[in-house]
Amino acid sequence: MIEGRIHRVSGPIVRAKGLGSAGLFDVVEVGENKIIGEIIRIEGDDAVIQVYEDDTGLKVGSVARSTGRPLSVLLGPGLIGTIYDGIQRPLDALYNQDGPFLKPGSRGEALDVNKKWEFVPDPVLADQLRQKKEIIAASGMVLGTVKESESITCKIMVPPDAAGSPLIELSPQGEYTCLQSIAKTAAGKDIPMAQWWPVRFPRPVAKKLAPDTPLLTGLRVIDVFFPLSKGGTAAIPGGFGTGKTMTQHAIAKWCDADVIVYIGCGERGNEMTDVLTEFPHLIDPRSGRSLMERTILIANTSNMPVAAREVSIYTGVTLAEFYRDMGYHVAIMADSTSRWAEALRELSGRMEEMPAEEGFPAYLPTRLAEFYERAGRVQTFTNQEGSVSIIGAVSPPGGDFSEPVTQHTKRFIRCFWALDRDLANARHYPAISWIDSYSEYAEEVQPWWERVNPLWATLRRSALDLLKKEQRLSEIVRLIGPDALPDDQRLILITADLIKNGFLQQNSFDEIDMYCVPDKQIQILSLILEFHERAMAIIKMGAPLMTITALPVRERLARLKSEIKNEDKEAFIVFERELRDSLETLERKYKTKEAVL
């Protein structure tokens, strides 16, 4: 253990002499309370230390000891359902130990080291070892399983540092603590159920796969208009009150990911409190049990030490990669990366670095890239498919998307869900703008969607074109009023209104409309666009718009989303027949008039 002496303290940045031989990113225990820090720069014999706890009262001359290992998290059974801070301290345990306020130097075991888990060895592997066959331990090899929750089975895998040597021992089925050895290699390496992993280093995979499978969220504006693939990256930028957190909550509840990692980095205490109190009561629609049985929460509020925000996203993505390597699909909700970037700005200022635009450090884009590039759909070493999808909320001041964090984020993500204040004020949920948003995954997930409905790409393109035409026409309407437009252009306004209210808008409190399956999404949009095409043809025959707007089926189109249940395909067939009968009646009527004329 290398020891140095502090000679300067500047907020969360501490400088110490005598640590020049320590390693970059080594963990350091600082001062009498042994608060946790990390070496982020070495200048000769000087080390610049970033501390992750409150360092009030820290004095010049205090001891700083390097532990000789990088900042790491403990990965094993017991992570699911736990609430951590940015450096993987369990907040429940710290509350019971110290009360409602974190104390400098407080420690808590990341995993309950006394709890015993039922370990079930892999039957094939156990049988081969009984037959004295030589089994070379490979990175990611599954040794057995532990039932972590009703929703998640934790696979006990060979860590990379134990690979390459023959397995000589595998424990029988029984109860073990997470630090007990359950396997042993010929090199003398004991393999416990839990393993340490440095947070700043991505976990290895066999190979990356194409992001051609959508992450289904049940939100129509996302799934159909701006889809996100499994292993993809998305940003949700929006001003205060536009619904970033609520949208992330809905995605966390309804998306078809197996594990959710929710990172609250620098959010207000009341918003994080809502997450901590609401998530345990949310019911997982797939299992009917608590959503916390497949969720990990990382809570860093704005009044916690600012440096802990910076590391919290690395902690979260490392936990996500652990479950990805088991063959699970993991979704990360980072709320909000703007607060994380503000932490970088403060730390950079304390180190007296030359600032870039708006005071942010020049390496902000690099750090954003390091985070988002850890997403991906992969093939694990055991030939399973897993993924990490990252959805980061961005909080631009005043809703200004031209500020640095939003602009740099756009460079590294491929799905942009821009929240619109006007939509949010109009109580349109989700308030995702169909004009400013985009998705670069649309072409890649198109083959998947076309297996649901071959017309998916055509319907999506037609609907977006109609909404863009409506935007241009609405500017004219504001000047001269809708009555001055010809009927075919007024029909565009009516159809766009149907798309906005009958398709894009959802009611998160309605049992039917809160979640929409892919089949129903396409059926609703298909019916709206069929209504538009046939109504346009009838208008060209000479029918006044009033005859079309008076049809009862037009009003029902806007209510289908909450009238017909996801599984009720027969009801769609009945309505489709009713819609076509109504329009065919008008077509026959005006064809007859044309023939007479």
Secondary structure as the mmCIF struct_conf table of DSSP 4:
data_model
#
loop_
_struct_conf.conf_type_id
_struct_conf.id
_struct_conf.beg_label_comp_id
_struct_conf.beg_label_asym_id
_struct_conf.beg_label_seq_id
_struct_conf.end_label_comp_id
_struct_conf.end_label_asym_id
_struct_conf.end_label_seq_id
STRN STRN1 ILE A 2 SER A 10
TURN_TY1_P TURN_TY1_P1 GLY A 11 PRO A 12
STRN STRN2 ILE A 13 LYS A 17
TURN_TY1_P TURN_TY1_P2 GLY A 18 GLY A 18
TURN_TY1_P TURN_TY1_P3 GLY A 20 SER A 21
BEND BEND1 ALA A 22 ALA A 22
HELX_LH_PP_P HELX_LH_PP_P1 GLY A 23 GLY A 23
TURN_TY1_P TURN_TY1_P4 LEU A 24 PHE A 25
STRN STRN3 ASP A 26 VAL A 30
TURN_TY1_P TURN_TY1_P5 GLY A 31 LYS A 34
STRN STRN4 ILE A 35 GLU A 43
TURN_TY1_P TURN_TY1_P6 GLY A 44 ASP A 45
STRN STRN5 ASP A 46 VAL A 51
BEND BEND2 GLU A 53 GLU A 53
TURN_TY1_P TURN_TY1_P7 THR A 56 GLY A 57
TURN_TY1_P TURN_TY1_P8 VAL A 60 GLY A 61
STRN STRN6 VAL A 63 PRO A 70
STRN STRN7 SER A 72 LEU A 75
BEND BEND3 GLY A 76 GLY A 76
TURN_TY1_P TURN_TY1_P9 PRO A 77 GLY A 78
TURN_TY1_P TURN_TY1_P10 ILE A 80 GLY A 81
STRN STRN8 ILE A 83 TYR A 84
TURN_TY1_P TURN_TY1_P11 GLY A 86 ILE A 87
BEND BEND4 GLN A 88 GLN A 88
STRN STRN9 PRO A 90 PRO A 90
HELX_RH_AL_P HELX_RH_AL_P1 LEU A 91 ASP A 98
BEND BEND5 PRO A 100 PHE A 101
HELX_LH_PP_P HELX_LH_PP_P2 LEU A 102 LYS A 103
TURN_TY1_P TURN_TY1_P12 PRO A 104 GLY A 105
BEND BEND6 ALA A 110 LEU A 111
TURN_TY1_P TURN_TY1_P13 VAL A 113 ASN A 114
STRN STRN10 LYS A 116 PRO A 121
HELX_RH_AL_P HELX_RH_AL_P2 PRO A 123 ARG A 130
TURN_TY1_P TURN_TY1_P14 GLN A 131 LYS A 132
STRN STRN11 ILE A 135 ILE A 136
TURN_TY1_P TURN_TY1_P15 SER A 139 GLY A 140
STRN STRN12 VAL A 142 LYS A 147
BEND BEND7 SER A 149 SER A 151
STRN STRN13 THR A 153 MET A 157
HELX_RH_3T_P HELX_RH_3T_P1 PRO A 160 ALA A 162
TURN_TY1_P TURN_TY1_P16 ALA A 163 GLY A 164
BEND BEND8 SER A 165 SER A 165
STRN STRN14 PRO A 166 LEU A 170
HELX_LH_PP_P HELX_LH_PP_P3 SER A 171 PRO A 172
BEND BEND9 GLN A 173 GLN A 173
STRN STRN15 GLY A 174 THR A 177
TURN_TY1_P TURN_TY1_P17 CYS A 178 LEU A 179
BEND BEND10 GLN A 180 GLN A 180
STRN STRN16 SER A 181 THR A 185
TURN_TY1_P TURN_TY1_P18 ALA A 186 ALA A 187
BEND BEND11 GLY A 188 GLY A 188
STRN STRN17 ASP A 190 PRO A 192
BEND BEND12 MET A 193 MET A 193
STRN STRN18 GLN A 195 PRO A 198
TURN_TY1_P TURN_TY1_P19 VAL A 199 ARG A 200
BEND BEND13 PHE A 201 PHE A 201
HELX_LH_PP_P HELX_LH_PP_P4 PRO A 202 PRO A 204
BEND BEND14 ALA A 206 ALA A 206
STRN STRN19 LYS A 207 LEU A 209
BEND BEND15 THR A 213 THR A 213
STRN STRN20 PRO A 214 PRO A 214
BEND BEND16 GLY A 218 GLY A 218
HELX_RH_AL_P HELX_RH_AL_P3 ARG A 220 ARG A 220
HELX_RH_PI_P HELX_RH_PI_P1 VAL A 221 PHE A 225
BEND BEND17 PHE A 226 PHE A 226
STRN STRN21 SER A 229 SER A 229
TURN_TY1_P TURN_TY1_P20 LYS A 230 GLY A 231
STRN STRN22 THR A 233 PRO A 237
TURN_TY1_P TURN_TY1_P21 PHE A 240 GLY A 241
BEND BEND18 THR A 242 GLY A 243
HELX_RH_AL_P HELX_RH_AL_P4 LYS A 244 TRP A 254
BEND BEND19 CYS A 255 ASP A 256
BEND BEND20 ASP A 258 ASP A 258
STRN STRN23 VAL A 259 GLU A 267
HELX_RH_AL_P HELX_RH_AL_P5 GLY A 269 GLU A 278
HELX_RH_3T_P HELX_RH_3T_P2 PHE A 279 HIS A 281
HELX_LH_PP_P HELX_LH_PP_P5 LEU A 282 LEU A 282
STRN STRN24 ILE A 283 ILE A 283
HELX_LH_PP_P HELX_LH_PP_P6 ASP A 284 ASP A 284
TURN_TY1_P TURN_TY1_P22 PRO A 285 SER A 287
BEND BEND21 GLY A 288 ARG A 289
STRN STRN25 SER A 290 SER A 290
HELX_RH_3T_P HELX_RH_3T_P3 LEU A 291 ARG A 294
STRN STRN26 THR A 295 THR A 301
TURN_TY1_P TURN_TY1_P23 SER A 302 ASN A 303
BEND BEND22 MET A 304 MET A 304
HELX_RH_AL_P HELX_RH_AL_P6 VAL A 306 ARG A 324
TURN_TY1_P TURN_TY1_P24 ASP A 325 GLY A 327
STRN STRN27 HIS A 329 ASP A 335
TURN_TY1_P TURN_TY1_P25 SER A 336 SER A 336
HELX_RH_AL_P HELX_RH_AL_P7 THR A 337 ARG A 350
TURN_TY1_P TURN_TY1_P26 MET A 351 GLU A 352
HELX_LH_PP_P HELX_LH_PP_P7 GLU A 353 MET A 354
STRN STRN28 PRO A 355 PRO A 355
HELX_RH_3T_P HELX_RH_3T_P4 GLU A 357 GLY A 359
STRN STRN29 PRO A 361 PRO A 361
TURN_TY1_P TURN_TY1_P27 ALA A 362 TYR A 363
HELX_RH_AL_P HELX_RH_AL_P8 LEU A 364 TYR A 372
TURN_TY1_P TURN_TY1_P28 GLU A 373 ARG A 374
STRN STRN30 GLY A 376 GLN A 379
TURN_TY1_P TURN_TY1_P29 PHE A 381 THR A 382
BEND BEND23 ASN A 383 ASN A 383
STRN STRN31 GLU A 385 VAL A 394
HELX_RH_3T_P HELX_RH_3T_P5 PRO A 397 GLY A 399
TURN_TY1_P TURN_TY1_P30 PHE A 401 SER A 402
BEND BEND24 GLU A 403 GLU A 403
HELX_RH_AL_P HELX_RH_AL_P9 PRO A 404 PHE A 412
BEND BEND25 ARG A 414 ARG A 414
STRN STRN32 CYS A 415 PHE A 416
STRN STRN33 LEU A 419 LEU A 419
HELX_RH_AL_P HELX_RH_AL_P10 ARG A 421 ASN A 425
TURN_TY1_P TURN_TY1_P31 ALA A 426 ARG A 427
BEND BEND26 TYR A 429 PRO A 430
STRN STRN34 ILE A 432 ILE A 432
TURN_TY1_P TURN_TY1_P32 TRP A 434 ASP A 436
STRN STRN35 TYR A 438 SER A 439
TURN_TY1_P TURN_TY1_P33 GLU A 440 TYR A 441
HELX_RH_AL_P HELX_RH_AL_P11 ALA A 442 VAL A 452
TURN_TY1_P TURN_TY1_P34 PRO A 454 LEU A 455
HELX_RH_AL_P HELX_RH_AL_P12 TRP A 456 ILE A 480
HELX_RH_3T_P HELX_RH_3T_P6 PRO A 482 ALA A 484
BEND BEND27 LEU A 485 LEU A 485
HELX_RH_AL_P HELX_RH_AL_P13 ASP A 487 ILE A 499
HELX_RH_PI_P HELX_RH_PI_P2 LYS A 500 LEU A 504
TURN_TY1_P TURN_TY1_P35 SER A 508 PHE A 509
TURN_TY1_P TURN_TY1_P36 GLU A 511 MET A 514
HELX_RH_AL_P HELX_RH_AL_P14 PRO A 518 LYS A 540
TURN_TY1_P TURN_TY1_P37 MET A 541 GLY A 542
HELX_RH_AL_P HELX_RH_AL_P15 LEU A 545 THR A 549
TURN_TY1_P TURN_TY1_P38 ALA A 550 ALA A 550
HELX_RH_AL_P HELX_RH_AL_P16 PRO A 552 LEU A 557
TURN_TY1_P TURN_TY1_P39 ALA A 558 ARG A 559
HELX_RH_AL_P HELX_RH_AL_P17 LEU A 560 GLU A 563
BEND BEND28 ILE A 564 ILE A 564
TURN_TY1_P TURN_TY1_P40 ASN A 566 GLU A 567
HELX_RH_AL_P HELX_RH_AL_P18 LYS A 569 VAL A 596
#
